Amino acid sequence: MNIALIGYGKMGRLIHELAQKRNHQVVCIIDEGNRSDIDSKAFREADVAFEFTNPESAVQNFLDAFEQNVPVVSGTTGWLEHWETVSQACRKANGALFYASNFSLGVNLFFKINRKLAELMAGFPDYQAHIEEIHHTKKLDAPSGTAISLADQILEFNKSWKNWKLNPYAKHKELPVFSLREGNVTGTHSVHYVSEIDKLSIRHEAFSRHGFAIGAILSAEFLKGKKGIYGMDDLLSHQ
Ligand SMILES: NC(=O)c1ccc[n+]([C@@H]2O[C@H](COP(=O)([O-])OP(=O)(O)OC[C@H]3O[C@@H](n4cnc5c(N)ncnc54)[C@H](OP(=O)(O)O)[C@@H]3O)[C@@H](O)[C@H]2O)c1
């Protein structure tokens, strides 16, 4: 495939390297300094654009890519309050978007375990849940998109909580999510259930960004020729 990269930071560069190894060609690279190149012949020649930028830029990048008729695979986190705007624009333009808060296979298996555990623990109200996520100090958003996904999955199965809350003081009916920023940690997520007598925990720790980049490339290959909005559940059910 011909690919465009919107955002040429840690993820954009790694996707470039790994996509070439899978015989894809990079035809356009857009970073903050040459953003206007999204309206260019080179960009329109891409079969797919990978969008890994930041919460402030992502939505405009999606809208511009839909306008240029280029499908988008994005992993940028922290913009989901604009989901409705993005999905409407995608439908209106008959575009294609593959979005995942986390592209790694291990994390998506972790999501499945989290859902099952939440369902099981719903019957044991003596256990109080909380989520902890640790990332490198350059991460711009908190909590991580992955932690939000974990929280939403727990809320779906366990009605003890009404919503999640970032770093809260203990408050009834709010599922606490604690965000820590340390060194260059790639991403560690834990879900804990604590009672007065014991603690039950599940944890996923990413050792490198490779899992995210490979997942994003597989998602782009999956998206080829499709219209509409897709996520990891669609990809995994086709494996
Ligand atoms: N879903 C997943 O699996 C997954 C995995 C890892 C990371 N992420 C997320 O992906 C995003 C990027 O992560 P990263 O580690 O690659 O960050 P990064 O190293 O900071 O790279 C972001 C890049 O985007 C560029 N940029 C900023 N504004 C832009 C704009 N308007 N148009 C085009 N490019 C722009 C930045 O350019 P400048 O340096 O010039 O500002 C930078 O090169 C973050 O939201 C992160 O949380 C998701």
The ligand as an SDF file (V2000), in Angstrom:
LIG
                    3D

 48 52  0  0  0  0  0  0  0  0999 V2000
   -3.2340    3.6690   20.2230 N   0  0  0  0  0  0  0  0  0  0  0  0
   -2.0160    3.2290   20.5020 C   0  0  0  0  0  0  0  0  0  0  0  0
   -1.7210    2.0220   20.4700 O   0  0  0  0  0  0  0  0  0  0  0  0
   -0.9430    4.2400   20.8500 C   0  0  0  0  0  0  0  0  0  0  0  0
    0.3780    3.8420   21.0950 C   0  0  0  0  0  0  0  0  0  0  0  0
    1.3470    4.8310   21.3590 C   0  0  0  0  0  0  0  0  0  0  0  0
    0.9950    6.1750   21.3610 C   0  0  0  0  0  0  0  0  0  0  0  0
   -0.3140    6.5220   21.1480 N   0  0  0  0  0  0  0  0  0  0  0  0
   -0.7530    7.9150   21.0770 C   0  0  0  0  0  0  0  0  0  0  0  0
   -0.3510    8.4140   19.8100 O   0  0  0  0  0  0  0  0  0  0  0  0
   -0.0660    9.8230   19.8860 C   0  0  0  0  0  0  0  0  0  0  0  0
    1.3410   10.0880   19.3620 C   0  0  0  0  0  0  0  0  0  0  0  0
    2.2800    9.3990   20.1690 O   0  0  0  0  0  0  0  0  0  0  0  0
    3.8580    9.5530   19.9070 P   0  0  0  0  0  0  0  0  0  0  0  0
    4.4870    8.7700   21.0010 O   0  0  0  0  0  0  0  0  0  0  0  0
    4.2050    9.2370   18.4930 O   0  0  0  0  0  0  0  0  0  0  0  0
    4.0100   11.1340   20.1830 O   0  0  0  0  0  0  0  0  0  0  0  0
    5.1830   12.1040   19.7340 P   0  0  0  0  0  0  0  0  0  0  0  0
    6.4880   11.3950   19.6970 O   0  0  0  0  0  0  0  0  0  0  0  0
    5.0400   13.3320   20.5780 O   0  0  0  0  0  0  0  0  0  0  0  0
    4.8050   12.4760   18.2310 O   0  0  0  0  0  0  0  0  0  0  0  0
    3.7100   13.3120   17.8510 C   0  0  0  0  0  0  0  0  0  0  0  0
    4.0910   13.9400   16.5190 C   0  0  0  0  0  0  0  0  0  0  0  0
    2.9560   14.6230   15.9780 O   0  0  0  0  0  0  0  0  0  0  0  0
    3.4200   15.8600   15.4290 C   0  0  0  0  0  0  0  0  0  0  0  0
    2.3400   16.8330   15.3360 N   0  0  0  0  0  0  0  0  0  0  0  0
    1.8730   17.6770   16.2830 C   0  0  0  0  0  0  0  0  0  0  0  0
    0.8530   18.4070   15.7950 N   0  0  0  0  0  0  0  0  0  0  0  0
    0.6610   18.0050   14.5230 C   0  0  0  0  0  0  0  0  0  0  0  0
   -0.2510   18.3740   13.4940 C   0  0  0  0  0  0  0  0  0  0  0  0
   -1.1860   19.3060   13.7050 N   0  0  0  0  0  0  0  0  0  0  0  0
   -0.1890   17.7450   12.2920 N   0  0  0  0  0  0  0  0  0  0  0  0
    0.7550   16.8030   12.0820 C   0  0  0  0  0  0  0  0  0  0  0  0
    1.6680   16.4100   13.0210 N   0  0  0  0  0  0  0  0  0  0  0  0
    1.6050   17.0080   14.2170 C   0  0  0  0  0  0  0  0  0  0  0  0
    4.5190   16.2930   16.3850 C   0  0  0  0  0  0  0  0  0  0  0  0
    5.3450   17.2350   15.7380 O   0  0  0  0  0  0  0  0  0  0  0  0
    6.2580   18.2330   16.6250 P   0  0  0  0  0  0  0  0  0  0  0  0
    7.2410   17.3690   17.3470 O   0  0  0  0  0  0  0  0  0  0  0  0
    6.8430   19.1150   15.5810 O   0  0  0  0  0  0  0  0  0  0  0  0
    5.2960   18.9300   17.5650 O   0  0  0  0  0  0  0  0  0  0  0  0
    5.2350   14.9500   16.6410 C   0  0  0  0  0  0  0  0  0  0  0  0
    6.1940   14.6610   15.6310 O   0  0  0  0  0  0  0  0  0  0  0  0
   -0.2950   10.1850   21.3710 C   0  0  0  0  0  0  0  0  0  0  0  0
   -1.6340   10.6510   21.5140 O   0  0  0  0  0  0  0  0  0  0  0  0
   -0.1540    8.8520   22.1090 C   0  0  0  0  0  0  0  0  0  0  0  0
   -0.9000    8.8140   23.3080 O   0  0  0  0  0  0  0  0  0  0  0  0
   -1.2710    5.5720   20.8970 C   0  0  0  0  0  0  0  0  0  0  0  0
  1  2  1  0
  2  3  2  0
  2  4  1  0
  4  5  1  0
  4 48  2  0
  5  6  2  0
  6  7  1  0
  7  8  2  0
  8  9  1  0
  8 48  1  0
  9 10  1  0
  9 46  1  0
 10 11  1  0
 11 12  1  0
 11 44  1  0
 12 13  1  0
 13 14  1  0
 14 15  2  0
 14 16  1  0
 14 17  1  0
 17 18  1  0
 18 19  2  0
 18 20  1  0
 18 21  1  0
 21 22  1  0
 22 23  1  0
 23 24  1  0
 23 42  1  0
 24 25  1  0
 25 26  1  0
 25 36  1  0
 26 27  1  0
 26 35  1  0
 27 28  2  0
 28 29  1  0
 29 30  1  0
 29 35  2  0
 30 31  1  0
 30 32  2  0
 32 33  1  0
 33 34  2  0
 34 35  1  0
 36 37  1  0
 36 42  1  0
 37 38  1  0
 38 39  2  0
 38 40  1  0
 38 41  1  0
 42 43  1  0
 44 45  1  0
 44 46  1  0
 46 47  1  0
M  CHG  2   8   1  16  -1
M  END
$$$$
